[in-house]
């Protein structure tokens, strides 16, 4: 098990490495692992149906369908919404279901967008 101090140091290192050449932080919006699935689902439904997020990549046979979990799908959707609207006042809040992460959550063929 990793100690809290080591986790903090790793997070700080990743944050330092997450600067773009322009000096801007690179950050992604992901689902908070402590949020229950039903709350993640409600927030994801809002983002997909009302909020304007593009949720096509989490559908079956699309690059972000697997792993097929609510947490993974919510992370993709939350980030899509956040990247699309952060420069227009959108946030990574989703009723406390999401948080900012300095580590790119992309995996395999599922690429999480980053927009400066």
Secondary structure by P-SEA (a helix, b strand, c coil): cccaaaaaaaaaaaaaaccccccccbbbbbccccccaaaaaaaaaaaacccccccccccccccccccccaaaaaaaaaaaaaaacccccccccccccccccccccccccbbbbbcc
